[in-house]
Amino acid sequence: MKLKDSVAIITGSSSGIGAAIARLFAEHGCHVAINYSNNEDGARAVAADCEKYGVRTLVFRANVAEDADCRGLVEATLAEFGRLDILVNNAGTTKFCDHANLAGLDKQDFLDQYAVNTVGPFQMTRAAEQALRANGSGHVINMASIAGLAGIGSSIAYAASKGALVTMTRSLARVMGPEVRVNAVCPGFVQGEWLKKGLGEDKYNAMLEKTRAAAPLHATASPETVADICLGLIIGGDLTTGETILIDGGAHLGAAPVRR
C-alpha cells in the first residue's frame, strides 16, 4: 500500500512516538488526524510540522477511555477527509510503581490503565471499523510494549494492560480480515522525555546504558525507529496480520556475548 493521499488517525500524537509516526506518515504523503488529551500546543506543533509536507491535518481532542470521544474523533476525521485508511492506537498511560511494591497499586490504578491502554484501542477500532473496511485495505496498529510480553515495565498494571492489548490484537485480526490487517508493535526501552520523567534522570540514564550494553545490537529504540516499523507494516506487510513486532535491539534474547 502506498501512503500518498491515504488518511490516518494516530491517537496520542502530540508528542513522543505518536508525533514521530504522524511526521513520518506525512512525509510519505498521508493526511493525518492528530489526537491529544491535554497537550493542545504540542498537537498543533506536530500538525504544523506535518503540513510542511503538503498534507492536510486535523487536530482533535479526545480521551480514548471515553467511547463518545472515540466516535467523535472518527466522525470528525471522516467529515474532514472523506475516508479512513489507517488507525494507530498509540495513546497510553501508566503509573510508575516498582513491581515488588504490591501495596503501591490499587484497583483504580488497574482500571485507569486498562481504560486507556486496552479499552481505548478497542473503542477506537470499533468506531473506525466500517470506514477501515470500506476500501478493502485498512490497517490497525496497536502500540503495545515488551512489558506486555515479559511482565516488566513501569508497573504490573501497565504490563497487564499491554499484555491484554497483544491478545486483543490477535482476536481483532481474526475477525477483521480480509479487509483490515491488525498488528501490534512492542517497543522495549524507548529514549525520550516520557520515560525520563517517569524514572527520573539518573535512573533513566543508568537503565539506558544497561539496556544498550545487554542488547545484541547495542542499541535502544527512539520514537523515530518505532515510527519506521509502523511505516513498514503499512507499506510492506500485505500478508502480515495478528503479529507482534518487538523493537528492542534484541534485548529480549538476553545479554550479548562478550567479544574477545
VMD Tcl script that draws the C-alpha trace (Angstrom):
set ca {
  {0.00 0.00 0.00}
  {1.21 3.49 -0.82}
  {0.69 6.12 1.85}
  {0.24 9.04 -0.51}
  {-3.26 10.53 -0.20}
  {-4.34 7.98 2.42}
  {-5.73 9.10 5.79}
  {-4.56 8.06 9.25}
  {-5.75 8.63 12.79}
  {-2.93 8.49 15.33}
  {-4.09 8.65 18.91}
  {-1.83 10.26 21.47}
  {0.17 12.04 18.79}
  {1.01 15.38 20.42}
  {4.47 14.13 21.44}
  {6.80 11.12 21.54}
  {6.10 8.05 19.44}
  {2.74 9.29 18.17}
  {4.23 12.56 16.97}
  {7.06 10.71 15.21}
  {4.55 8.47 13.43}
  {2.47 11.46 12.33}
  {5.51 13.24 10.91}
  {6.79 10.16 9.08}
  {3.41 9.33 7.59}
  {3.02 12.95 6.47}
  {6.46 12.83 4.86}
  {5.12 9.97 2.74}
  {2.04 11.94 1.70}
  {-0.50 10.70 4.26}
  {-3.10 13.09 5.67}
  {-3.18 12.79 9.45}
  {-5.67 13.27 12.27}
  {-3.62 14.26 15.30}
  {-5.19 13.44 18.63}
  {-4.39 14.83 22.05}
  {-5.93 14.66 25.51}
  {-4.17 17.51 27.33}
  {-1.33 18.89 25.19}
  {-3.05 21.02 22.55}
  {0.05 23.15 21.92}
  {2.10 20.03 21.22}
  {-0.57 18.67 18.88}
  {-0.72 21.89 16.88}
  {3.07 21.98 16.62}
  {3.05 18.44 15.23}
  {0.31 19.44 12.78}
  {2.43 22.35 11.58}
  {5.37 20.00 11.04}
  {3.18 17.63 9.04}
  {1.71 20.37 6.86}
  {5.21 21.26 5.67}
  {4.99 18.10 3.56}
  {1.89 19.38 1.77}
  {-0.64 17.18 3.54}
  {-3.79 18.15 5.40}
  {-4.20 17.70 9.13}
  {-6.93 17.60 11.73}
  {-6.25 18.32 15.40}
  {-8.85 16.76 17.69}
  {-9.09 16.48 21.46}
  {-10.32 13.07 22.65}
  {-9.86 10.83 25.65}
  {-9.81 7.30 24.23}
  {-11.13 5.94 27.53}
  {-14.45 7.58 26.60}
  {-16.42 5.85 23.84}
  {-18.17 9.06 22.79}
  {-14.79 10.73 22.28}
  {-13.58 7.82 20.14}
  {-16.66 8.01 17.94}
  {-16.31 11.78 17.73}
  {-12.71 11.51 16.55}
  {-13.62 9.06 13.80}
  {-16.63 11.11 12.72}
  {-14.57 14.31 12.58}
  {-11.90 12.56 10.51}
  {-14.44 11.27 8.01}
  {-16.08 14.69 7.80}
  {-12.72 16.34 7.11}
  {-11.13 13.82 4.75}
  {-13.97 11.62 3.49}
  {-12.18 8.36 4.24}
  {-10.04 6.49 6.77}
  {-7.31 4.02 5.86}
  {-5.11 3.66 8.95}
  {-5.67 3.69 12.70}
  {-2.69 3.79 15.05}
  {-3.78 3.18 18.63}
  {-0.86 4.89 20.33}
  {-2.40 6.71 23.31}
  {-1.29 5.21 26.60}
  {-0.88 5.87 30.29}
  {0.83 4.37 33.32}
  {1.57 4.80 36.99}
  {5.23 4.17 37.75}
  {5.39 1.67 40.60}
  {8.11 -0.84 41.48}
  {6.83 -4.35 40.80}
  {7.78 -5.52 44.29}
  {5.60 -2.83 45.84}
  {2.24 -4.60 45.60}
  {0.73 -2.13 48.06}
  {1.57 0.68 45.63}
  {-1.23 -0.29 43.24}
  {-4.94 -0.49 43.84}
  {-8.00 -1.44 41.82}
  {-8.42 2.07 40.43}
  {-4.85 2.07 39.09}
  {-5.66 -1.05 37.08}
  {-8.97 0.35 35.86}
  {-7.40 3.66 34.81}
  {-4.63 1.98 32.82}
  {-6.89 -0.63 31.23}
  {-9.34 2.12 30.24}
  {-6.72 3.88 28.12}
  {-4.29 1.10 27.16}
  {-6.74 -1.71 26.37}
  {-10.34 -0.50 26.23}
  {-9.32 2.65 24.36}
  {-7.85 0.77 21.38}
  {-10.93 -1.47 21.27}
  {-13.29 1.50 21.28}
  {-11.28 3.28 18.59}
  {-11.17 0.17 16.42}
  {-14.89 -0.42 16.84}
  {-15.66 3.19 15.93}
  {-13.40 3.01 12.86}
  {-14.34 -0.49 11.70}
  {-16.75 0.32 8.90}
  {-14.59 3.09 7.47}
  {-11.50 0.87 7.55}
  {-13.34 -1.98 5.86}
  {-14.78 0.27 3.17}
  {-11.68 0.49 0.96}
  {-10.71 -3.16 1.40}
  {-7.19 -2.46 2.69}
  {-7.47 -0.92 6.13}
  {-4.77 -1.10 8.79}
  {-4.80 -1.03 12.59}
  {-1.57 -0.80 14.56}
  {-1.77 -1.20 18.32}
  {1.08 0.27 20.33}
  {1.74 -2.45 22.88}
  {5.03 -2.96 24.74}
  {7.64 -5.52 25.66}
  {6.11 -5.06 29.12}
  {3.06 -6.97 27.91}
  {5.17 -9.91 26.78}
  {7.78 -10.13 29.53}
  {5.83 -8.81 32.52}
  {8.25 -5.93 33.03}
  {7.94 -2.17 32.65}
  {6.66 0.77 34.63}
  {4.19 -1.21 36.76}
  {2.42 -4.55 36.99}
  {-0.82 -2.84 36.00}
  {0.80 -1.40 32.87}
  {2.31 -4.77 31.90}
  {-1.06 -6.45 32.34}
  {-2.87 -3.86 30.23}
  {-0.35 -4.19 27.40}
  {-0.47 -7.99 27.58}
  {-4.22 -7.77 27.15}
  {-3.70 -5.48 24.15}
  {-1.44 -8.07 22.50}
  {-4.10 -10.74 22.95}
  {-6.83 -8.42 21.68}
  {-4.73 -7.67 18.58}
  {-4.86 -11.35 17.63}
  {-8.59 -11.55 18.27}
  {-9.29 -8.48 16.15}
  {-7.03 -9.69 13.33}
  {-9.02 -12.91 13.19}
  {-12.37 -11.17 12.72}
  {-11.43 -8.06 10.72}
  {-9.80 -9.76 7.76}
  {-9.62 -9.78 4.84}
  {-10.39 -6.06 4.56}
  {-8.36 -4.94 7.58}
  {-4.97 -6.02 8.94}
  {-4.36 -5.67 12.68}
  {-0.89 -5.83 14.22}
  {0.83 -4.86 17.46}
  {4.16 -3.11 17.87}
  {6.04 -3.78 21.11}
  {8.85 -1.33 21.84}
  {11.36 -2.04 24.57}
  {13.23 0.84 26.19}
  {12.33 3.99 24.22}
  {14.52 7.04 24.59}
  {12.60 10.21 25.34}
  {11.15 12.63 27.85}
  {8.19 10.44 28.84}
  {10.36 7.69 30.28}
  {12.92 10.12 31.66}
  {10.20 11.98 33.55}
  {8.72 8.77 34.93}
  {12.00 7.22 36.06}
  {13.97 10.31 36.98}
  {17.06 11.32 35.03}
  {19.64 9.32 37.00}
  {17.69 6.05 36.85}
  {16.81 6.69 33.21}
  {20.45 7.15 32.20}
  {21.57 4.08 34.15}
  {18.85 1.92 32.60}
  {19.62 3.26 29.12}
  {23.27 2.27 29.37}
  {22.49 -1.11 30.93}
  {19.92 -1.93 28.24}
  {22.21 -0.88 25.41}
  {25.07 -2.94 26.79}
  {22.93 -6.07 27.15}
  {21.19 -5.90 23.76}
  {22.87 -7.81 20.90}
  {22.56 -4.71 18.69}
  {23.87 -2.45 21.50}
  {21.02 -0.05 20.75}
  {17.68 1.08 22.13}
  {14.64 2.42 20.34}
  {13.72 6.03 19.70}
  {10.29 7.36 18.71}
  {11.60 7.56 15.14}
  {12.70 3.92 14.97}
  {9.29 2.84 16.25}
  {7.67 5.01 13.57}
  {9.83 3.30 10.94}
  {8.46 -0.11 11.94}
  {4.89 1.19 11.76}
  {5.55 2.54 8.27}
  {6.96 -0.81 7.21}
  {3.87 -2.64 8.41}
  {1.68 -0.34 6.34}
  {3.58 -0.32 3.06}
  {5.26 -3.72 3.09}
  {3.28 -6.13 5.21}
  {0.48 -7.21 2.91}
  {0.35 -10.73 4.38}
  {1.05 -9.72 7.98}
  {-1.82 -9.66 10.45}
  {-2.23 -10.68 14.08}
  {1.51 -10.24 14.52}
  {3.51 -8.78 17.40}
  {6.67 -6.92 16.39}
  {9.36 -6.44 19.05}
  {11.57 -3.35 18.79}
  {14.28 -3.69 21.41}
  {17.59 -4.28 19.68}
  {17.35 -7.93 20.65}
  {17.35 -7.22 24.39}
  {14.69 -9.89 24.93}
  {17.23 -12.50 23.82}
  {19.41 -11.91 26.85}
  {22.82 -10.36 27.32}
  {25.06 -10.16 24.28}
  {28.21 -12.31 24.46}
  {31.45 -10.62 25.41}
  {33.69 -10.16 22.37}
  {37.23 -11.46 22.79}
}
mol new
graphics top color blue
foreach p $ca { graphics top sphere $p radius 0.5 }
foreach p [lrange $ca 0 end-1] q [lrange $ca 1 end] { graphics top cylinder $p $q radius 0.2 }
display resetview
